[in-house]
Amino acid sequence: MEKTREIYKYIFDKVLKMTDDGFIIIDTEGIVIDINESYCNFFSKNKEDIVGKSIVDLIPTTKMIDIVKKKYKEEGVIHPYLEGTAKETKAIVSRSYVENDDGEVIAGVAQVKFRLQTLDVVKKLTTEHEQLEYYREEYKRYHTDKCSFDDIIGSSPLFIKNKIAGMKASVTNFSVLLTGETGTGKGVFARAIHNNSSRSDKPIVTIDCASIPNELFESELFGYEEGAFTGARKGGKKGKFFIAHGGTVFLDEVGDMPLKMQAKLLRVLQEKEIDPVGSLKAIPIDVRVIAATKRDVTEMIKNGEFREDLFYRLNVINIEMVPLRDRKDDILEMADYFLSELNREKKTSKIFSKEVLKSFKEYQWPGNVRELDNIIKSAYASADNLYIDLVDLPSRMISNNLIEKITPGKSYYEMVDNYERLLLESTLNKNNWNCQKTADELKMHRSVIYKKINKFNLKKN
């Protein structure tokens, strides 16, 4: 039994030394039996000066004697200390009496959590929470977006060349600059590069440089300390570079970044550390940067709108995205994919008419893949039956595609007839060849519809 007590004493002493919390033990008369080093340091005293003396001499505001006498407990209460007796004037305390198997009180014990230590823990937990929240959002986004090169649709030679360049870039740690028109998939490529890299288990943090107000740029990217400026959040805020530590920062529309911020970004890339607003110390950072822009950066450099040294930092690997009009073979493949996704989601089976597919191939797509996706969603919502037809497309596409190009030998009347035939056929298909509905929609008498069908020799598909 004595040996067991000795073992427990060693274990107890070790626990008291390991913890950052303060511990103190008193007997039933309030005499200090034991106190750990953390609590001694709190009072700037040696253990020998405390043990064997009344707890009142150490802590005049103590409630421990009362707790031992009246047999009650307190958990997580704020205890005040007299000015000058301890390093802090308040601490968070849990205290209780201790009784033996016979129910007799034999001691009192208190555990103390110091304010600065508690705040430090809170800060750490806040940082962890912010990062976990970001990872959660990124996880959701990862599983809703197509993020790998295998999932990116396109088999035209120019696009395959881009995919190969992207895969080669992904196995390096170099900065990548994605250039090209809006809607060409620069964001999708950035995610694919990240997900194919050694950093794929860390987040890719997107920063839309075109949407951040100039005065908030620095705090958004690098964070800020509590009290750094009026309206700063209590506890401060971690910037997106900090959240992306170990992963990738995607600077979308980097051509819209203010010159002042370009200088600060260049320093971050060179020094590999960030300075949160209001902080007195730099934080080491490890991120891979992928940037994208639709603007002509070389022209911006000539006009003094973009730093040449930053351009060279970002443009280690350049991938020029191919506009949709230069990859005609991919248009129908992507159109089919977008429609299939809508059919799967809505549990429908709509299809494109031949005229619509022809229109897709002939249209120039100034908005590229994003415009194709949006037009298909709009046409899907507009179509009343199985077929998505020309009348479901935007007027700009109809005006571009319904009338054949003017060529020698084509008369005005021939082109008008051609337009009328296509318009009638498209409306009939949309209404499943219900002539009355077609007549109502075109504001014509039903007998005229029959005559036009015969005139153009139209037949139901």
Order of alpha helices (4+ residues) and beta strands (2+ residues): alpha-beta-beta-alpha-alpha-alpha-beta-beta-beta-alpha-alpha-beta-alpha-beta-alpha-beta-beta-alpha-beta-alpha-beta-beta-beta-alpha-alpha-beta-alpha-beta-alpha-alpha-beta-alpha-alpha-alpha-alpha
